[in-house]
Amino acid sequence: MTGKFILSTILASLFISPAWADPILSVIPQGVQGGNWVWQVNITPDLVLAGGPTSLATELGFRLTGDPLVSVTNLSPLVFDSNLPGKVIFGWEVPYGSPPFPEGVEANCTGCSVVNLAPLGGHAATMVPGTSYEVFSALGSVDVAVPGAIPYLRIVAQGPGTGGPLSSTIQWLGAYNGQGHISQEAGAFPQNFAFSGSLTQSVPEPTGLALVSGAALGLMAIGRRRSARVQH
C-alpha cells in the first residue's frame, strides 16, 4: 500500500462521526479491477431527519484528473429511477426540454459508455465526445424506507492494466458555488445538502484487509444543510 493511499484512508477516517446526521455521500475507492480503476459512489439518506421514508434528488458532478473515463453506470436504477433536469455544472452538457437543462447521466469522454436504466423522466444517458472526463448526474429516487447506503454510481477510469496511469483522482462538485446537491425530506419540508471533495487511489492497490478497510471508510463528504429543494 502506498503512502498516498494510507494518507487518503487516514483523512477518510477523520470525516466519520456518529454524531453527524444529514444524508451522506460516500466516494469509495475499489482499487484496480480488470486493469482499470474503479470508484463507487453511495448515498445514505437520513431517515431520522426525514421523520420516516424520504425520496432523494441529486445534482452531482464528478471529474477525473488525468485519467480517461471508461464508463459510468447507475447502480440502482430501480431506486434512482427518475431522470431529472439539473443545472449545468461543466458547460459541455447537452440541454433538453423547455427551459433547457441537462438530464439524467451525461459524460464527456471518447469511446466510453454511459449506462443508466432509470425508466422515468427525461433523457437517461448522454455521451458527449471530449477529453474532460467529467460526469453530470441528476437523478430522483423512490421513497426510501430502509436505512443504509444506496449504491448510486460506478465510475471506471483507465488503469495501469489498460495503459492508464498508476493513480486515479476523482473530484465531486456541482453548480452551487462549486458544490453538488442532494435533496431529501427534513421533517415537513425538503432541504438541500451540499457536497464537494476529492480522493486519490494509487498502486500498489490495497489488498485483503487493507482493501476492506479502505472500502469501508471511503471518504464521507458530509453536506451542510441548505434551503428548500433546488429551484430552476
FIMI-415669 format. One record per atom (N, C-alpha, C): x, y, z; atom name. Coordinates in steps of 0.05 Angstrom, whole numbers, m for minus. Layout:
# FIMI-415669
c1	c2	c3	atomo
X	Y	Z	CA
...
***
This chain:
# FIMI-415669
c1	c2	c3	atomo
17	m24	0	N
0	0	0	CA
18	25	0	C
13	44	m17	N
29	68	m19	CA
22	87	3	C
41	106	8	N
36	127	28	CA
12	144	21	C
8	148	m5	N
m14	165	m14	CA
m41	152	m7	C
m43	125	m11	N
m68	112	m4	CA
m72	112	26	C
m50	107	41	N
m52	108	70	CA
m62	135	80	C
m51	157	68	N
m60	184	76	CA
m89	188	69	C
m98	178	46	N
m126	181	38	CA
m144	168	58	C
m136	144	67	N
m152	129	86	CA
m153	143	113	C
m130	154	122	N
m130	168	147	CA
m148	193	146	C
m146	208	124	N
m164	231	121	CA
m193	223	120	C
m199	199	108	N
m226	190	107	CA
m237	185	135	C
m220	173	153	N
m229	167	179	CA
m235	192	195	C
m222	214	188	N
m227	239	203	CA
m254	250	197	C
m267	242	175	N
m293	253	168	CA
m316	237	179	C
m310	215	193	N
m332	197	203	CA
m338	204	232	C
m363	210	238	N
m371	216	265	CA
m400	207	269	C
m406	190	288	N
m433	181	292	CA
m451	204	301	C
m440	227	309	N
m456	249	318	CA
m467	265	295	C
m455	261	271	N
m464	276	248	CA
m488	263	236	C
m507	280	228	N
m531	269	214	CA
m531	279	186	C
m554	283	174	N
m558	291	146	CA
m550	269	127	C
m559	270	102	N
m551	249	83	CA
m521	249	79	C
m510	226	72	N
m481	222	69	CA
m475	214	40	C
m456	227	28	N
m445	219	2	CA
m419	205	7	C
m416	179	m1	N
m392	164	3	CA
m379	158	m24	C
m354	166	m27	N
m339	160	m52	CA
m318	140	m44	C
m320	115	m54	N
m305	93	m44	CA
m286	82	m65	C
m260	82	m59	N
m241	70	m78	CA
m243	40	m78	C
m245	29	m102	N
m248	0	m105	CA
m223	m14	m116	C
m201	2	m120	N
m177	m10	m130	CA
m178	m15	m160	C
m160	m32	m169	N
m158	m39	m198	CA
m174	m64	m203	C
m193	m63	m221	N
m209	m86	m229	CA
m209	m88	m259	C
m201	m111	m270	N
m200	m115	m299	CA
m180	m96	m311	C
m160	m87	m296	N
m140	m69	m307	CA
m146	m40	m303	C
m171	m33	m295	N
m180	m5	m293	CA
m186	3	m264	C
m184	29	m259	N
m191	39	m233	CA
m221	40	m230	C
m231	33	m207	N
m260	33	m202	CA
m266	50	m177	C
m286	68	m180	N
m297	83	m158	CA
m326	77	m155	C
m335	74	m130	N
m364	70	m125	CA
m374	93	m108	C
m397	105	m116	N
m409	127	m102	CA
m435	116	m89	C
m437	119	m63	N
m462	112	m48	CA
m474	136	m36	C
m500	135	m32	N
m515	156	m18	CA
m531	144	4	C
m529	155	28	N
m543	145	51	CA
m563	167	61	C
m589	163	58	N
m608	183	68	CA
m608	183	99	C
m617	205	110	N
m620	208	139	CA
m650	205	145	C
m658	181	151	N
m687	175	156	CA
m697	187	182	C
m678	191	201	N
m686	203	226	CA
m693	233	221	C
m676	246	206	N
m681	274	199	CA
m707	277	183	C
m711	257	165	N
m735	258	148	CA
m761	252	164	C
m758	239	187	N
m781	231	202	CA
m796	207	190	C
m782	191	174	N
m793	168	161	CA
m782	166	133	C
m796	151	115	N
m786	148	88	CA
m783	175	74	C
m763	176	56	N
m758	201	41	CA
m749	194	13	C
m756	211	m6	N
m744	209	m33	CA
m719	226	m33	C
m702	221	m53	N
m677	235	m57	CA
m676	248	m84	C
m664	271	m87	N
m659	283	m113	CA
m630	293	m113	C
m616	287	m134	N
m587	293	m135	CA
m581	311	m159	C
m562	329	m154	N
m548	344	m175	CA
m519	343	m168	C
m504	324	m180	N
m476	319	m173	CA
m459	317	m197	C
m435	328	m196	N
m415	325	m217	CA
m391	311	m207	C
m377	296	m225	N
m353	282	m218	CA
m332	287	m240	C
m307	292	m232	N
m286	297	m251	CA
m262	279	m245	C
m252	266	m266	N
m227	250	m264	CA
m204	268	m273	C
m182	267	m259	N
m159	284	m266	CA
m137	267	m279	C
m132	272	m305	N
m111	259	m319	CA
m115	229	m323	C
m140	221	m322	N
m146	192	m323	CA
m171	188	m340	C
m169	177	m364	N
m192	175	m382	CA
m215	159	m370	C
m239	170	m374	N
m264	156	m365	CA
m270	133	m383	C
m275	110	m372	N
m282	86	m387	CA
m313	82	m387	C
m325	85	m363	N
m354	81	m362	CA
m365	93	m336	C
m391	99	m337	N
m406	107	m314	CA
m433	93	m314	C
m441	82	m291	N
m465	65	m290	CA
m482	73	m266	C
m508	76	m271	N
m527	79	m249	CA
m530	51	m236	C
m521	48	m211	N
m521	22	m198	CA
m548	13	m187	C
m566	32	m184	N
m592	25	m172	CA
m615	38	m187	C
m619	30	m213	N
m640	43	m229	CA
m668	39	m219	C
m673	19	m202	N
m699	15	m191	CA
m704	32	m166	C
m683	43	m155	N
m685	62	m133	CA
m682	91	m143	C
m659	96	m156	N
m656	122	m170	CA
m668	118	m198	C
m694	120	m199	N
m709	112	m223	CA
m719	135	m241	C
m712	160	m233	N
m722	183	m248	CA
m699	200	m258	C
m700	207	m283	N
m680	225	m295	CA
m690	253	m293	C
m677	269	m277	N
m686	297	m271	CA
m670	317	m287	C
m681	341	m291	N
m665	363	m301	CA
m647	375	m279	C
m624	385	m286	N
m606	397	m267	CA
m591	420	m279	C
m580	437	m262	N
m564	460	m272	CA
m538	451	m284	C
m529	465	m305	N
m504	459	m318	CA
m481	462	m297	C
m464	442	m297	N
m441	442	m278	CA
m415	449	m293	C
m411	436	m317	N
m385	438	m330	CA
m386	456	m355	C
m408	457	m369	N
m410	473	m393	CA
m413	458	m419	C
m405	433	m419	N
m408	416	m443	CA
m434	400	m444	C
m449	401	m422	N
m473	384	m421	CA
m493	391	m443	C
m509	371	m451	N
m530	374	m471	CA
m556	380	m457	C
m568	404	m463	N
m593	411	m450	CA
m617	399	m466	C
m638	393	m451	N
m663	382	m463	CA
m686	398	m451	C
m709	397	m464	N
m733	408	m453	CA
m735	438	m455	C
m756	450	m443	N
m760	478	m443	CA
m771	487	m416	C
m756	502	m400	N
m729	512	m406	CA
m709	490	m407	C
m687	493	m422	N
m668	471	m427	CA
m649	467	m404	C
m647	441	m396	N
m628	433	m375	CA
m617	405	m382	C
m593	399	m374	N
m583	372	m377	CA
m599	353	m359	C
m600	328	m367	N
m617	309	m353	CA
m603	282	m348	C
m612	268	m327	N
m602	241	m323	CA
m573	239	m318	C
m559	222	m333	N
m530	219	m330	CA
m517	226	m357	C
m499	246	m356	N
m484	254	m380	CA
m454	252	m375	C
m439	246	m395	N
m410	243	m392	CA
m395	255	m415	C
m372	267	m409	N
m355	278	m430	CA
m331	260	m432	C
m328	246	m454	N
m307	226	m458	CA
m307	217	m487	C
m288	201	m494	N
m287	190	m521	CA
m285	160	m519	C
m305	146	m531	N
m305	117	m531	CA
m313	105	m505	C
m325	121	m487	N
m334	110	m462	CA
m363	101	m464	C
m374	91	m442	N
m402	83	m442	CA
m417	95	m418	C
m442	102	m422	N
m459	113	m401	CA
m483	94	m399	C
m486	81	m376	N
m507	61	m372	CA
m525	71	m350	C
m550	78	m358	N
m569	88	m339	CA
m597	77	m347	C
m606	57	m332	N
m631	44	m338	CA
m655	55	m323	C
m651	79	m311	N
m674	92	m297	CA
m696	96	m317	C
m720	86	m311	N
m741	86	m332	CA
m758	111	m334	C
m756	129	m315	N
m775	152	m314	CA
m761	178	m320	C
m777	198	m329	N
m767	224	m333	CA
m754	228	m360	C
m734	246	m361	N
m722	255	m386	CA
m701	236	m397	C
m682	247	m411	N
m661	231	m424	CA
m644	218	m403	C
m641	191	m406	N
m627	176	m386	CA
m597	178	m389	C
m586	176	m413	N
m558	174	m417	CA
m549	190	m441	C
m529	207	m437	N
m519	223	m459	CA
m488	223	m458	C
m475	216	m480	N
m446	217	m482	CA
m438	239	m500	C
m421	257	m491	N
m411	280	m506	CA
m382	275	m512	C
m374	272	m538	N
m346	267	m544	CA
m328	289	m533	C
m306	282	m520	N
m288	301	m509	CA
m268	288	m491	C
m251	304	m479	N
m229	293	m462	CA
m228	306	m435	C
m251	316	m425	N
m251	328	m399	CA
m256	307	m377	C
m267	284	m385	N
m271	261	m367	CA
m287	269	m342	C
m311	280	m348	N
m329	290	m327	CA
m356	277	m329	C
m370	275	m307	N
m396	262	m306	CA
m416	281	m292	C
m438	286	m306	N
m461	301	m294	CA
m482	281	m286	C
m495	284	m263	N
m516	266	m255	CA
m538	282	m241	C
m563	277	m250	N
m587	289	m237	CA
m608	267	m237	C
m611	254	m214	N
m629	231	m211	CA
m647	234	m187	C
m671	224	m189	N
m690	224	m167	CA
m696	195	m159	C
m704	191	m134	N
m709	164	m124	CA
m738	159	m116	C
m744	134	m112	N
m769	126	m99	CA
m767	134	m70	C
m789	131	m55	N
m787	136	m26	CA
m771	114	m13	C
m750	121	1	N
m732	102	13	CA
m740	99	43	C
m746	74	51	N
m755	69	78	CA
m735	53	94	C
m715	40	81	N
m696	23	95	CA
m670	38	99	C
m660	40	124	N
m635	55	128	CA
m611	41	115	C
m591	56	110	N
m566	45	99	CA
m559	58	72	C
m534	52	63	N
m524	63	39	CA
m537	51	14	C
m542	68	m5	N
m554	60	m31	CA
m532	64	m53	C
m525	43	m67	N
m506	47	m89	CA
m517	67	m110	C
m501	86	m117	N
m510	108	m135	CA
m497	105	m163	C
m471	109	m164	N
m457	107	m190	CA
m432	90	m187	C
m425	76	m208	N
m399	63	m211	CA
m384	77	m233	C
m361	89	m227	N
m345	104	m246	CA
m319	89	m250	C
m314	82	m275	N
m290	67	m282	CA
m271	84	m298	C
m246	86	m291	N
m226	101	m305	CA
m204	83	m315	C
m191	91	m336	N
m170	74	m348	CA
m148	71	m327	C
m139	46	m324	N
m120	39	m303	CA
m94	28	m314	C
m76	21	m296	N
m49	12	m304	CA
m49	m14	m321	C
m70	m30	m319	N
m72	m54	m334	CA
m81	m50	m363	C
m91	m26	m369	N
m100	m20	m396	CA
m87	5	m408	C
m62	10	m398	N
m47	33	m409	CA
m52	59	m395	C
m67	59	m372	N
m73	83	m357	CA
m52	89	m336	C
m57	110	m320	N
m37	118	m300	CA
m37	100	m275	C
m16	104	m259	N
m13	89	m234	CA
m29	99	m211	C
m44	121	m215	N
m62	131	m195	CA
m87	143	m208	C
m108	146	m192	N
m133	157	m202	CA
m143	177	m182	C
m150	201	m191	N
m161	221	m173	CA
m189	229	m183	C
m207	230	m164	N
m235	237	m171	CA
m243	261	m153	C
m257	279	m165	N
m268	303	m151	CA
m298	303	m154	C
m312	310	m132	N
m341	313	m134	CA
m348	342	m128	C
m367	353	m144	N
m372	381	m143	CA
m400	386	m155	C
m406	412	m160	N
m433	418	m171	CA
m436	447	m179	C
m460	454	m185	N
m466	481	m196	CA
m472	502	m175	C
m470	495	m150	N
m478	513	m128	CA
m453	522	m113	C
m440	543	m122	N
m415	552	m110	CA
m394	529	m110	C
m394	514	m132	N
m375	492	m134	CA
m384	466	m121	C
m407	466	m108	N
m416	443	m94	CA
m440	429	m107	C
m441	403	m104	N
m465	388	m113	CA
m486	387	m91	C
m510	379	m99	N
m532	378	m80	CA
m545	351	m79	C
m552	343	m55	N
m571	320	m51	CA
m594	332	m35	C
m618	327	m44	N
m642	337	m30	CA
m658	313	m18	C
m667	317	7	N
m685	298	19	CA
m703	312	38	C
m723	298	48	N
m742	309	67	CA
m728	314	93	C
m735	336	106	N
m725	342	133	CA
m749	351	149	C
m763	332	161	N
m788	338	174	CA
m809	342	153	C
m822	365	154	N
m845	370	135	CA
m836	382	108	C
m810	389	106	N
m801	403	82	CA
m776	390	70	C
m773	391	43	N
m748	382	31	CA
m726	403	35	C
m702	393	39	N
m679	411	41	CA
m656	401	24	C
m638	419	16	N
m614	412	1	CA
m590	410	19	C
m572	392	13	N
m547	389	27	CA
m524	389	7	C
m503	404	14	N
m482	409	m6	CA
m457	391	m1	C
m444	383	m23	N
m422	365	m22	CA
m400	372	m42	C
m375	371	m33	N
m353	373	m52	CA
m328	361	m38	C
m309	352	m55	N
m285	340	m44	CA
m270	325	m66	C
m248	312	m58	N
m233	296	m77	CA
m219	273	m62	C
m210	253	m78	N
m197	230	m66	CA
m179	217	m88	C
m157	206	m79	N
m138	192	m97	CA
m133	164	m88	C
m132	145	m107	N
m122	118	m101	CA
m99	112	m120	C
m80	96	m110	N
m55	91	m124	CA
m46	62	m122	C
m29	54	m140	N
m17	27	m138	CA
9	29	m121	C
17	7	m108	N
2	m18	m109	CA
m25	m16	m94	C
m46	m26	m107	N
m73	m24	m96	CA
m75	m39	m70	C
m92	m30	m52	N
m96	m44	m26	CA
m108	m71	m31	C
m99	m91	m15	N
m109	m118	m18	CA
m118	m128	9	C
m133	m150	9	N
m141	m163	33	CA
m155	m144	52	C
m146	m145	78	N
m159	m129	99	CA
m156	m99	93	C
m133	m92	81	N
m130	m63	74	CA
m151	m53	55	C
m158	m70	35	N
m178	m62	16	CA
m205	m60	29	C
m211	m79	47	N
m237	m79	61	CA
m238	m54	78	C
m216	m47	92	N
m217	m23	109	CA
m220	2	92	C
m206	3	70	N
m208	27	52	CA
m236	30	42	C
m248	8	33	N
m275	9	22	CA
m296	17	44	C
m291	7	68	N
m310	13	90	CA
m309	43	97	C
m285	54	96	N
m282	82	104	CA
m289	101	81	C
m277	95	57	N
m281	113	35	CA
m275	142	43	C
m288	161	31	N
m286	188	41	CA
m314	199	44	C
m323	202	69	N
m350	211	74	CA
m351	241	72	C
m364	251	52	N
m366	280	49	CA
m393	289	61	C
m391	303	83	N
m415	310	98	CA
m425	337	89	C
m450	338	80	N
m461	363	69	CA
m471	382	91	C
m474	407	84	N
m485	427	101	CA
m514	432	93	C
m531	436	112	N
m559	440	107	CA
m564	465	91	C
m580	463	71	N
m587	487	54	CA
m616	493	56	C
m625	510	38	N
m653	518	37	CA
m669	497	23	C
m693	504	14	N
m712	485	2	CA
m701	473	m23	C
m715	453	m34	N
m706	438	m57	CA
m698	456	m80	C
m679	447	m96	N
m668	464	m117	CA
m690	474	m135	C
m689	499	m141	N
m708	512	m159	CA
m693	521	m184	C
m704	516	m208	N
m691	524	m233	CA
m705	548	m244	C
***
